[in-house]
Amino acid sequence: MRSKYKTLLFSVTGAVAIAALPAITQAASVNTRITTAFGALEGKMLGLLGGTAAFGQGPGFASQFDVAMGGTRDYGFYAGTGRMGFRTQDFNYFGIVGSAAQINGSAGSVGYLGAEAQMNFENLSVDGLIGVQMIDDTGSVMGGATASYFASENARFYAGYRYLRDSHIYAMGMEFKPDSDVANGMTMFADLRSEKLENASIMAGVRFSFADAQTLVEESRSTFVNNSYILDALLPD
């Protein structure tokens, strides 16, 4: 049964990509980003490598595709996410998202289909997601919210909450962009996810953006959608 729903979710995620293709071909450019990070999960070293391709910038249609892979010394994982939606003139965002992760460890595989949104208020941004789980705990409601405070145009601090697989997960972290004057901008980040003290993941790493030279505010509000639940999914079920 799990295989059936896994196939369904990957199919729906693929359908999101196919539906977006006409708009993608008309987009002015593709914005890409690479993420590499290391950390710890339950006392074991954790590594992650990810890639992002975003189409459309500023107000109008936007789509984004993310892939990630990594693991600990005991198991590996890989994940894919497809999303498409619309940004308004003030760069607020609303769209649909499908994601699936194959985790060869105690957390088990997980996926979801849902809707997400981002609202921006001066130095504050609020991201929300509501959806239905697939693969494991099929049909269960999942979701979360994250509040981000931009202390400057290149520094972001955030905290949030996730409800995934009937677990309450808390998130916090920060991002800092040391140099916004070059096209291949580098962003450093640190992230903590915790259900309880013995079930926690911590990670730090760098992202390399190949979009035009942008501040962290511009990347977060007009180019990339930062909603990722892969670290939450890695926590043991």
PyMOL commands that set and color helices and strands:
alter all, ss='L'
color gray80, all
select helices_A, chain A and resi 2-26+216-223+230-234
alter helices_A, ss='H'
color red, helices_A
select strands_A, chain A and resi 30-41+44-55+60-71+76-87+93-103+110-121+124-134+141-152+155-164+167-176+185-196+199-209
alter strands_A, ss='S'
color yellow, strands_A
deselect
rebuild
show_as cartoon
